[in-house]
């Protein structure tokens, strides 16, 4: 303890005076000193919070991204502060870099799940918002795939156990995500999976195999274009195509497939910056419903 006091003091002084490099050095020095290692995590968290605050102040003042990008990326790189990952995710979402946004939201979810990294549990609304935004970013990334000419499949974060984590997590600090929207995309006006859609269906298969629910429900949704009857039929066919894919892949758990057409549009909180095409993309989805 007492031999660490000068190190802690040096760190606190550097942070207080805004000397980022010196604060970083003090946090690194805590690692080299075994008896001071207990101080390292609080130092890293405080340093990340300071960097995040610098970035957020610049963002609030409407400064150009190049003025806060480095502080934001560095704050997030330590992966010790969920707010840093969430802020980076939101920035990438606004820049339409949906793959990176989804991955950063996933990282935020994993940081929230760790009681060591996140001693104070965020509010249920904050946790739900992270889960919702992670799902939305994945759907939008899949929708961008044909335009960009490359597969925009978001690789889901692995939990500390090695199982699928992030948006697939069965539990996030007491919050159980009830409906997980899958970026399973189909050929235009058909129930044939695209290559990106098949990749997403394989990921769903892996999550179900890892979590072993008693039964699986998949619900198809469409956007609002076209007649109600047509969309209801198409949504059911798409849900059934996913169920069939899971069965063919050897899933022995009972699978229920249904469709609701455009009766349940996705609730998009912060729709700012999203086009009508984006809203359509969020509504064209297959959800894994957990009971």
N, C-alpha and C positions, 0 to 999 in steps of 0.2 A: 503494500500500500503506500507507505510514506515515500519510498524511493521513486514512486511514480508521480508524486505531487508536482515536481518541476515540469515533467513532460505534459501533464494535464494542463498545468498553468500556461505553458508555452502554446499549447493548442488553443485554449480558450482566448488567450490574448490575440493570437493570429486571427481567429474567427472574428473577434470583437473589432479588430482593426481592418477587417476585409482583406487580410493577406492570405489569399487562397493557397498559394504554393507552400508557404510555411506551415499552414494548417495541415495540408496534405502530407508534408514531410513528418510532422509530429505523429499523425495517424499511422504512417508507415513505420516510424521508430517504435511505436507501441508493439508492433508485431515482432520486432527483433528482440524485445525484452520480454521473456516468458512471464515474469511476474506482473507485467502491465497489460497482458493480452486481454484481460477482462474489460479494459477501457476502450479497446479497439472498436467494437461494434457501436457503442454510443458515439464515439468520435466520427466514425464513417457516416452514421445516420445524420449527425448534426452538420457535417460537411456537405452531404448530399442536400439537406434541407436548405442550407445557405445558398448553394448553387441554384437550387430550384427557385428559391425566392428571388434571386438576381434575374433569372430567366423570366419568371412570372411578372416581375415589375416592368421589364422591357416589353413583354407581350401586352401588358395592360396599357402601356403608353403608345401602343401601336407601332413599335419600332420594327424595322425590317428583320426577317428571320436571321440573316447573317450576324446580327448583333446579339442574339440570345441562343442561337443554335448550339454553340460550343458548351455553354453553361448547362443547357438542358440535356444534351447528350452525355456530358460528363456526370451530371447528377444521376442519370438513369443507369449509366454503365456499372456503377457499384452494385446495383440490384439489391439495395437495402431499404428503399423507401418506395412504398407502393404509389404514393402521390406523384413521384418523379416519373414512374413508368406510365401512369395514367395520363399525366400532362403531355408526355412525349407522344403517347398514342393519339390523344385528341388533336395534337398539332399535325401528326401524319395523316389523320383522318381528314382534316381540313385541307391538306395538300393533295388529297385523293391518292395518297400512297397507302392503299388499303391493306396490302399484305403486311407492311411494317406496322401499321396501326393495330391490326389483329394480334400480331406477335407481341407487341408491347402491352396490349390489354391482358393477354394471357400471362405475361410476366408479372403484371400488377396483381392478378388473381393469385398466382403462386406465392408472391411476397405476403399478401394478406393472409394466406393459409398458414404461414409460419408465425408461431407465437413469439419466437426469438426475434424475428425481424419486425414484427408488428405486435408489440405488447398490448396496445390498445386496439380492441376490435372496432373497425369502422362501422358506421350505422348500416342497418339492413338496406336502406335506400342506396347508400354508396356502393355496397357490394352488388346489389341487383343491377345498378347502373353499369358497373364494370362488365358483368356477365352479358347484359343486353348489348352493350357497345361492341364487345368482342364478337358476338354473333353477327351483328350488323356489318362489321368490317369484313368478316369472312364472306358473307353473301355478296357484298359489293366487289370484293376482290375477284370472286368467281365470275361475276358479271362482266368485269373489265377484260377477262381473259381473251375473248374473241377479238377485241379491238387492239390489244397489245400484241397479239400473235404469239403469246407464250402462255403456258399453263400457270394460272395464278392461284395455285393450291397452297393454302396456308398450312405450314407444318405446325401442328399443335404442340404447345410446351409440354414437356414431360414433367410429372410431379417428382418429388424427391425419391419416390419409390421406383421410378422408371416407368410407371403406368402413365396413360394419357392424363394430363392435368388441364389447366387453363379452363376454357369454356366447357370442357367435358367433366370437370370435377363433380363427383356426386354430392359433395358438401363443401361449402366455403364458409368457415366459421359459423356454422349453424344454419346457413342459408342453403337450401337444396334447390338448384335450378330445375324448375318443373318442365319447361319446354325448351329444348335445345335445337335452334334452327340450323339445319344442315345446308352447306353450300352445294347441294346436289343439283346440278343444272342439267337441263334436257335440251334435245334438239328442238328447234322452233315448232310450236304447236304439236308436239308429240310426247310420248312417254319413253323415248329412247334416251338413255343417259349419254351425256357428252363425256370425253375423256376426263375433264375436270370433275364432272359429276360422279364418275366411277371411282375416282381417287377418293372423293369425299365419302362415298358409300363404303369404301374399304376401311376408312378411318372410323366410321360409325360402327362397322362390324367389330373392329378391334376394341372399341370402348365397351360395347355390349359384352364381348367375350371376357374382358377384364372385370367388369362390374357384376356380371351374372344376375340380372334382374329376373324375376319369376316369369314375366311376360314382356313383350315389346309392343309399343303402339307407335305407328308412324302415321302422321297426318299430312296430307297434301294441301297446298294452298296455291292459288293463282293470283295474278293481278286483275284489275277491274275491267280490262278490255275484253270485249266479246260478251255473248249472252250468258245469263246465270246458269242455264241448264248445261250449256257447252262447258263452262268452267268447272261446274260441279263434277261432271263426268271426267274431264281432263285431270282434275286434282286427285280423284280416286284412282285413275289409271296410273298416275305418277307415284302415288303412295304404294300402290300394288307392285309397280316395277321395282321399287326399293325393297319391298318385302321379299319379292321373288329373288332379287340379287342376294339378299341375306340368306335365304333358304338354300339357294344354289351353292353358296359359299360354305355350307355345312352348319349353319346356326340351328341348333336343335330346340331353342326356346320358342314357345308359341308366339307368333307374330300377328298382330291385328293391324290392318291397313284401312284408312278411311280418308275421305277428302271433304273439304268444306268450301271449295270454290274460292270466291273472294269475300266470304262472309266475315272473316276474321283478319282484317288488315293489320300489319305490324304497327304497334305503337312506337312512333319515332319521336323521342323527346326533342333533341336538338336537330331539327331538320334543316337548319340553316346551311346553305351551300349545296344541298342535295337537289338534283334535277328531278323532273317528273319520271325520267327513265330510271333513276336510282330508286325512287319510291316503288316503281313497278318491280324492280329487281328484288327489293326487300320483301315484297309480297309473294313473289314466286319462290316458294321454299317448301321443303319437306321438314317437318318437325319431329324430333324424337320426344314423345311425351312420357315423362316419368310420373308414375302415380304416387 
